[in-house]
Amino acid sequence: MKILLVSPPTISAIQAVIGTTGPPLGLAYLASIAREKGNEVRIVDALAEGINLKSVEKIISSYSPDIVGLTSTTSMVPDAYEVARTVKEISGNIKVIMGGPHATFTPEITLSESPDIDYVVRGEGESIFSNLLDFFSGRKDLKDVRGISFRNGSGVFNSPPESLIRNVDTIPEPALDLLPMKKYKVGKSEFGTIVTSRGCPYNCMFCSSSLQFGKVWRGHSAERVLRELETLRYKYGKKEIEFLDDTFTLNMRRATALTDMIRKEGLDISWSASARVNLFNREIADSMKKAGTHTVYFGIESGVQKTLDFIGKGINLQMAATSIRNAREAGLRSLGSFIIGFPEDTEDDVKKTIAFSKKLGVSFAQFTVATPYPGTRLWDYAREHNLLTTGDWRKFTTLTPVMKLRNFTNQGILRWLQKAYIGFYMRPLFLMKDIFVNKAFVFKRIIPYSRAFLHSGITENDQLRSVDGTRYLY
């Protein structure tokens, strides 16, 4: 069969600030699965390639696929619907499959909103996609395909969930050769991405990752990680790597072993990764630094303990302070993520979070508005308490309020978002360090964009939306 996998054309806030987007590794994994079965596969990363819906339509027409697979986060799902509609206008015989976090948790809504989607893949996609391909090729009955949703008469049938892939080394390496690898760069610096583990045992209120990829942590072997890093470094010339694991340090012994391996192999890479503040110490900080790490992403979220407890973060403020200090003393930069606008937040809570972001000494700060993505406990909470103010998926960007708040209007919480960025980044000492150490990266990119964004009302007229949660820390 001929299979076309598409990341739809959309507008990305991340791309607007940084000038790039990250590779859709999920599609690259599926492409490898399909090729192993003898299928012909093509990937279209519309955002990276800078192509619009009309161009995607031309690709579909000329390629004439049997199957089109779409991936989508919540804010870009209307764009995925447009691609699905375009596919069916070209040929009603082409099967359209939708996967990704949004469709996983809203299969009935997705199939209702888009009559052009035939099947939804729920959760970890490789095994499900493989079995679905076996069905299309006549090697498997549809009743034996788990983890999918499709229309059945007047309703939607959800097959039983598929089991997680216990040994993730059995997943083929992503088909990077089908991606526009030269397009992924910040300025003139190209970068690559890698996922070395899946699953998260934590249950943060705003995050769906543990539901998408399971609460059971599963890591690739050191040998598998080394092969992928060598491919990125030597085949594609990527010296800058971003580790996209939910928490690279979740298994601290393994993380240390991987950093030792990178150093001993002399890979000569510069990289970033994420950590939890309760799973990070000076030993792992030193090990990461010696192996080429330059920045660690920490989800700190709030400077108020009651908020951390409400969202189920499982950390305290002292843990955050200790981990940031350990990173700094090891010579690592830190990016702290902070969220304002949870349902019960007060003005004093937001002030304390902003103050805490500055007191901590993080190198960079990311501020967002609490957003109830489908599948999260915050989504359930918002629906239970009738807090959702819109059904427009394009507004689910973490930059636009979509919930009623007890103590803020929409404009009020946006003003605090602006104050957070200005208060953190416009400090004289920070700007001096940015100019001399970071070559004015923040001053030239983040500040002008943030001011234009926050003053333009773009969030209100819905012209701006982010594509994914990828972090760019170079």
Secondary structure, DSSP 8 states (H G I E B T S, - for coil): -EEEEEE-----HHHHHHS-----HHHHHHHHHHHHTT-EEEEEEHHHHT--HHHHHHHHHHH--SEEEEE--STTHHHHHHHHHHHHHH-TTSEEEEESHHHHH-HHHHHHH-TT--EEE-SSHHHHHHHHHHHHTTSS-GGG--SEEEEETTEEEE-------S-GGGS----GGGS-GGG-EETTEEEEEE--EE------TT--HHHHS-SS-EE--HHHHHHHHHIIIIIS---EEEE--S-TTSSHHHHHHHHHHHHHHT---EEEEEE-TTS--HHHHHHHHHTTEEEEEEEEE-S-HHHHHHTT----HHHHHHHHHHHHHTT-EEEEEEEE--TT--HHHHHHHHHHHHHHT-SEEEEEE----TTSHHHHHHHHTT-B----GGG-SSSS--B--SS--HHHHHHHHHHHHHHHHT-HHHHHHHHHHSTTHIIIIIHHHHHHHHHHTHHHHT------------
